[in-house]
Amino acid sequence: MQPVYERAWRVFCDSRVLSRLAWFSGLRLPVITGSDLTARLIAHAVEQRLTIALVGPTATASTALASKYPGLNVVFHTPPMGFITSEHEVQKCVDFVVRTKAPLIFLAVGMPQQEILAGRIADHPQARGVGLCIGASIDFLTGKQRRAPVWIQKAGLEWLYRLLSDPRRLASRYLIECPRIFYLICLKRRKR
């Protein structure tokens, strides 16, 4: 994933846990939550009468989003599960984004699929607009999923709230994949 992130125009830290770990290493890493940023950009799109393109959310989610934000012009494409392993399906996503010419593109197909797809879209010479990898932001905005209460977010425990709300889907991410950061930090400190 490193080459994808290195080519990105902007990379934001969405994790209070990661931000605190960075602080202990002497780095200042401000938190910009994807869901809050997405909500602000969608509100701006309504004000400016901009079209937004969604890749991932269903027709139901897209309609719910448009209902929550009256005046929002939404176009969407819902690729099938596992689309990232099919060159044909990935190309359909890229073609959709290029064809819509939307100034704001929200990729909500999960990590790392959305980051890989963002790289593919950026490689297309006719791609325009700003693309953001937003994970479950649309689900939060439409009420399909509930965000943790603000005090839990500020305590850096939103991951635990999400894990408890959907353990089958998130256990591997939060209990196996994410803790690798502690190993990487230890390796870095040993090298010093």
C-alpha positions in Angstrom: 0.0 0.0 0.0 3.0 2.4 0.5 3.2 3.3 -3.2 -0.5 4.1 -3.3 -0.2 6.4 -0.2 2.9 8.1 -1.5 1.2 9.1 -4.7 -1.9 10.4 -3.0 -2.5 14.2 -3.1 -3.4 14.2 0.6 -3.4 11.6 3.4 -5.2 12.3 6.6 -5.0 10.5 9.9 -8.5 9.2 10.8 -7.4 7.4 14.0 -7.1 8.8 17.4 -5.1 5.7 18.4 -2.5 6.3 15.7 -2.4 10.0 16.5 -1.6 9.2 20.2 1.0 6.7 19.2 2.6 9.3 16.9 2.6 11.7 19.8 4.6 9.3 22.0 7.1 9.1 19.2 7.4 12.9 19.1 5.3 13.5 16.1 2.2 15.7 15.8 -0.4 13.9 13.7 -3.7 15.7 13.8 -6.9 13.7 13.5 -9.3 14.4 10.7 -12.2 12.0 10.9 -13.4 10.8 7.5 -17.0 10.8 8.4 -16.9 14.5 9.6 -14.9 15.5 6.5 -17.4 13.7 4.2 -20.4 15.4 5.9 -18.8 18.8 5.4 -17.9 18.2 1.8 -21.4 16.9 1.0 -23.0 20.0 2.7 -20.6 22.1 0.5 -21.6 20.2 -2.6 -25.3 21.0 -1.8 -24.5 24.7 -1.4 -22.5 24.8 -4.6 -24.9 22.5 -6.5 -22.1 20.1 -7.3 -22.6 16.5 -8.4 -21.0 13.8 -6.2 -20.1 10.4 -7.5 -20.3 7.5 -5.0 -18.6 4.2 -5.7 -19.8 1.5 -3.3 -23.1 2.5 -1.7 -26.3 0.9 -3.0 -29.2 2.7 -4.6 -31.0 2.6 -1.3 -28.0 4.3 0.5 -27.6 6.9 -2.3 -31.4 7.7 -2.1 -31.2 8.0 1.7 -28.2 10.3 1.4 -30.0 12.5 -1.1 -33.0 12.6 1.2 -30.9 13.7 4.1 -29.3 16.4 2.0 -32.1 18.0 -0.1 -30.7 19.3 -3.4 -27.8 16.9 -3.5 -27.1 15.5 -6.9 -25.8 12.0 -6.4 -24.7 9.5 -9.0 -23.6 6.1 -7.9 -22.0 2.8 -9.0 -22.2 -0.3 -6.8 -19.6 -2.8 -7.7 -20.1 -6.5 -6.6 -18.3 -7.9 -3.5 -14.8 -8.9 -4.4 -14.7 -6.5 -7.4 -11.1 -5.6 -6.8 -10.0 -9.1 -8.0 -11.7 -8.6 -11.4 -10.0 -6.3 -13.8 -13.3 -5.9 -15.7 -15.1 -4.7 -12.5 -12.3 -2.4 -11.5 -12.4 -0.9 -15.0 -16.2 -0.4 -14.7 -15.6 1.7 -11.6 -12.9 3.7 -13.3 -15.0 4.3 -16.3 -18.0 5.4 -14.2 -15.9 8.0 -12.4 -14.4 9.3 -15.6 -17.8 9.4 -17.4 -19.5 11.3 -14.6 -16.9 14.1 -14.4 -18.1 14.7 -10.9 -16.0 17.2 -8.9 -16.3 15.1 -5.8 -15.8 11.3 -5.8 -16.4 9.3 -2.7 -15.0 5.7 -2.7 -16.7 3.6 0.0 -15.7 0.1 -0.8 -13.5 -0.7 2.2 -9.8 -0.6 2.8 -7.6 -1.5 0.9 -9.9 -1.8 -2.1 -10.8 1.9 -2.1 -7.1 3.0 -2.0 -6.2 0.6 -4.8 -9.2 1.9 -6.8 -8.2 5.6 -6.1 -4.8 4.8 -7.6 -6.3 3.3 -10.7 -8.6 6.3 -11.1 -5.7 8.7 -10.7 -3.8 6.9 -13.4 -6.5 7.6 -15.9 -5.6 10.6 -18.1 -9.2 11.8 -18.3 -10.0 11.5 -14.5 -11.1 14.8 -12.9 -12.2 15.9 -9.5 -11.2 15.1 -5.9 -11.5 11.5 -4.8 -11.7 10.5 -1.2 -11.6 7.1 0.4 -14.3 7.3 3.0 -15.0 3.8 4.3 -18.3 3.6 6.1 -19.0 7.4 6.1 -22.1 7.1 4.0 -23.5 4.4 6.4 -22.9 6.8 9.3 -24.5 9.7 7.5 -27.6 7.7 6.4 -28.1 6.1 9.8 -27.4 2.5 8.6 -24.6 2.4 11.2 -24.3 4.5 14.3 -21.2 6.3 15.2 -19.8 6.1 18.7 -20.9 8.8 21.1 -18.6 11.8 21.1 -17.1 11.0 24.5 -16.1 7.5 23.2 -14.6 9.1 20.1 -12.5 11.6 22.1 -11.4 8.8 24.4 -9.9 7.0 21.4 -12.2 4.1 21.8 -14.4 4.4 18.7 -12.6 1.2 17.4 -13.9 -0.7 20.4 -17.5 0.7 19.9 -17.4 -0.4 16.2 -15.9 -3.8 17.1 -18.7 -4.5 19.6 -21.4 -3.3 17.2 -20.2 -5.6 14.3 -17.7 -8.2 15.7 -18.0 -10.7 12.9 -16.9 -8.1 10.3 -14.4 -6.1 12.3 -12.7 -8.6 14.6 -10.0 -9.5 12.2 -9.3 -5.8 11.5 -9.2 -4.5 15.0 -7.8 -7.6 16.8 -5.3 -9.0 14.2 -4.4 -6.4 11.5 -4.4 -3.1 13.5 -2.3 -4.3 16.4 0.6 -4.8 14.0 1.3 -1.1 14.4 2.7 -1.8 17.9 5.2 -4.4 16.4 6.2 -1.8 13.8 6.8 0.8 16.4 8.9 -1.6 18.4 11.0 -2.4 15.4 11.5 1.3 14.6 12.6 2.0 18.2 15.1 -0.9 18.1 16.6 0.5 14.9 17.3 3.8 16.7 
